[in-house]
Amino acid sequence: MYYYVGRFARGVDVLGVIDEPSGVIPGDVLVGNATGQTWEILQDVLPTSSGYQDVVYSQELGVFCTFAPGASPLSHTSDDLGETWTAGTAMPNGSGFGICWSPDIGKFLVGAPLAANVMLSDDGLAWTDHTHTTWAARVCPPVWAGGTIQKFVISYDGNINPSSDSILAYSSDGETWTLIQPFGAGNQGMATMCYSPDRDELVGMCGNKNSVGSWSRLAWRSSNAIAWSSSQIVAADHQWSRVIWSRRLQKYVAIAGYGGAFLSVNENVSAVSDDAITWTVASGMPFSGHWRVLAETGKCLVALLSGGVDSDNVAVSTDGLTWSTVALSSGAVWSGLAPRANLGTT
């Protein structure tokens, strides 16, 4: 399975997607403008043998950082909007999933879903390995919560045994971790989280409905990463796949949709909220599929499918509820987006 790194372009304030191509040679980078309407593919700018998993931007360093897990895990950085990339040294762990940047302590962090480890880097090129738990499972992409929280946060989705495995790990330095189970027995951990710098708050959502209840109807929020409160989003179950904070709208924006076995009804919706307590939900996502990629440019929200026959399209919205589409014609499937400015996304 191959992945692409994609990203938004010159004169841009967002960049970065990763994809799983269908008959397309990996190594290309997708570039788009801030309106989400114009896109270009930069061909063969990354090694074609690697499968890239995620991408993030560091304003402090002025670089995008992406990584490829697997048997020979490797990271790359770009300081020219994806035109050229510098390869790092071999990463110590091959099961990385999701990357974030902490501007407060100046470190990249990669979470590992199939190993009890995280990886840290000052520059996105040289990495150290750190154990954070003795139990390995699927995790949501890691988040750095700044403000008064000052913690890396990783949630396990508890998909295998939600009654005991729904844990959350947090750390102020990425090296020493504390594990808690704040969600209660029978609840799965979160599949997606974000931090709002304007509200100084973490918000998370579950990606799966479990056998003990309709947990995917809930949004969780915390002002310290330790104590969490929940609110019902909507009466129906949804496969929530990504939530971000929109600084332009001053709202949380979430997308849902999955075509797999976990949840096959009430797909392809989006939701917005000022406070993560009261939500407005709309069935305005234009295609059926796994909407798991969401980011904010300076002018709009952009969502991408990560699978399905319509995955070669971008959904664009100015309010998080009404969406239009732009065809990419790239033959790719996307799995990551990174804003170039500090827009409050994960």
N, C-alpha and C positions, 0 to 999 in steps of 0.2 A: 504494500500500500504506500503510495507516494503522496506527498503534500506539497503545496505551493506556499511561498510567502508572498503576500500581496500587500499593496500599500497605497496610500494616497499621495499625491504628487507635488510637483514643483509649485511653489507659491501656495502650498497646501497647509492646512492645520490639522490634518489627520493622515495617518499612514498605517498600513500594515494589515495584511491578511495572510492567512495560511490556507492552502487548499489541498484537496485530494483530487488530482486530475483524473479525468476519464479519457485515457488515450492521449494525454498531453504530456510532454516531457517536463518534469519538474525543474525548478531553477529559475523560473520567471517570477517577476514581481509585478503586481497590479498597482497601477497608479491612477488616482482620481482626484478631481478638484473638490473644493469645499462645498459646492452645491450638490455633489453626488451625481451630477448629470453627465460628466465627461470622464471617460476612462481610457487608459492606455496600458499596454503590457510591455514591460522592460524584459527582454528575453535573455535567458541564460546568464543572469547576474549572480546566481547562487549555484553551488555544486549540484549537479543533476542526480547524484546518487543518494541524496539524503531526503528524509521525510520531515518537513518542518512542522512544528506543533503549535507555536504561538509566537506573538510578537508584542513588544512594549516599547514605549519611547521614554527616554530620560531627558528632560529639559536641561538639567544641570550639566550633563555630559554632552548634550547635543547629538545623541545617537539613538538609533533604533537597535534593538537587540532581539534576535530570534534564535531558536535552538532546534536541533533535530535529535530526538531520542533514538534508542535502538542499540544495536550491538556496538556501534562506534559513535557514541553521542558527541555532538559538537555544537558550539554556538558561533554566531556571526554578528557583527555590528556594522552599521552603516551611518556615516555622518554627512551623507550627501543625498538624502531622501531616496535611498534604495538604489542609486546608480551603481555603486560599488560596495563590496562587503569585505570585511576583514575576518578571517577565521581565527577562533580561539584555540586554546589547548584542549585536549580530550577532556570531556566532562566526567566526573567520577561515578555518575549514576546514569543508567540508560533508560530509566522509566519515567522521565520527566513529563509533567502535564501542567501547563499553565505557568506564566511568568508575570512577576510584578516588579515595580521599582519603588524604593523608599527614598524620597528626596531628603528626608530628615536625617537618616543615618547613612545615606549614600551607598545603598546596596541593591543589587538585583537578587530576587529569590525565585527559584524554580521548585515547585512541589512535585512529588513523585507518587502516583496513585498505586503502584504495585510494589512499593518499597517503603520502609518506615523512615524515609529520609527527606531532607530538603537540600538544595544546593545554593550557595551564596557566592556572589561575585561583586567586586568593586567596580569593574570595568566592562563586564559582559563577556570577557574573554578567558579569564582564569577563574576557576571555581573550586570551592571547598565543600565537602560533604558533611552533613550534620544529622544525627538521629533525632526524630521528634516524637516517635511513638513506637510501641511494640506491636501494633496491629496495622496491617496494610489493607486498603480497600480503595474504592473509587473516591476521589476527592474533587471538590470544586476548585477552580483556579484560585490561587492565593491572592490576598488583598493586603495592601498596606493601608492602615487607618492612621492618619496623621492627627493634627489638632491636639486635643487633650488625651486621646486614646493611645497613640504612639505604639502600635502593635502590628506585626504580621498576623494574619488570621487565615486558617485553613479549616474547612468543614468537610467531614466525611459524610457521604450521603446515606450510609447505613443500609445500602440496598440488599445486602446478604442477610443481615439479622437486625432489623430496625429496633427491636426491643432492647438490644444491648450495645449495638455498634454505632449509634448516632452520637459521635463525639465531635468536639471542636478543639482545635489546638491554637494557642496564641503564644507570641514571643515578642519581646521588645528588641531583640538583637538578631533573631533568626538562628541562634545557636542553642539557647536554653528554652525549652518549650513546656507549657502547662496544658494538660488535657482536662476538659470538662465535658459533662453531658447535660447541656442546658435545656434540651428540647422535650424531655419526658419520655417514659417508656412507650414504645410503639411508634414513635415519630422518627422519620428519617432526617438525617442531616441535610444541609442546604446544598443545592446543586449550583447555585450562583449567589454571589455577594457583591456589594459595592460599598464604597465609602463616600459620603457627602461632606465635602469640606465646608459647605455653607451651613449645614445643620450639625456638623461634627457628630455624625451618626453612621453606624453600620446598618445595612438592610440586606436580608437574604430571603431566598425563596427555594422551595423544594422542586425537584424536577420529576418526581415520580409519585404516583398514588400507591399507598401500601395496603396491606391486607387488614390493618387494624383501624383504618379510618381514612378520611379524605384529607390527608395532610397537605396535598398540593393546592389546597384552597387558601393556604395561609402565607402571610408575609411576616417575617421576624425582624425586629429592630433592637438595637443596643447602643448605648452611649459609652460603653466601656469594654465591649467584647466579652464580658463575663455574664452579666444578667441580661436576659432576652425576654421581650414581650411579643405576642403574636396578635395579628388581626386577620379576619377573614377577607379575602380579596373578592371572591364571588362565590355563588352557591354551587357552581359547577366545577368539576375537576379539570385542571389543565396541566400540561407538561411544560412548566416554566423553565426556560433554558438560559435566559440572560436578563439581568437587571442592571441598570446604570443610573447615575445621577446626572441630569441635564442641567448644567449651569445656566444655559440660555433660557430654558423654560422654568427653572427652579422647581423641577419635579423629578420624581423617580419615574423611569420608563422601563417597562418589562415586556418581553416577548415570549410567546409560547408556541409550541407546535412540534409534533413528532409523529412520524409515520410508522414507527416500530411497534413492538409487541406490548410495551409498557402501558401505553395509553393511545387509543385510536379514535376517541371522540372529542368534540369540543376543541379542535386544534386551531392553530393559526390565528391567535388573538394577540392583542397588545393591551397594556394597561398603564395608566398614569396615576400618580398620587403626589400631593404636596407634602404629605407627612408620613407615608407608609401605613396609614391607618384606614383612611377612606380612599377607595380606588374607583376609577372609571375604566371600564373594560369595553373594548370594541373588537368586533370580528372583522377587522379591516386588512389583515395581512393578505397579500394578493394571491399567494399560492399555498397549496398543501405540501407540507414537508417539515424538515427539522430546522426551524429558525433558531439558530444558536449563536449567531454573530451579530453584535449590536454595538454601535459607537456613535458619538456625537462629533460633528465637525463644527465650525464656527457658525454655520448657517442652517444645518439640518441634522436629522438622525438618519443613519444608514444601517440597514439590516441585510444579512446575507444568509441564504440557506446552506446547510451543511449536508446535503443529500437530496435525492429525488430528481425527477426529470426536469424540474424548473430551477435547478440550482444555479444555472448560469444567468441569474438575474439579480439586480440590486433593488431593494425596496427603500424608498426615500420618503421621509415624513418631516413636516415642520412642527407637528403637535403631538406625535407619538400615537395617534389614533387613526388618522387617515393617511393611507400610503399610496404612492405611485411606483411604477417600476421602470428600470432602465436595463436593457439587455446588454450583456457583456460580450457574448460570442467568443468566449475563451475556452469552453469545454472543461471548466474547472468546478470543483466543489470547495467551498470556503469554510474555514474554521477559526479565524482570528482577525481582529481589527484593533489598531492602537491609535489613539488620538495623539497628534503632535504637540498640542497645547495642553495645559493643565485644565481639562474640562470636567474633572471629577469622575471619570469613568474608572473601571477596574483595570 
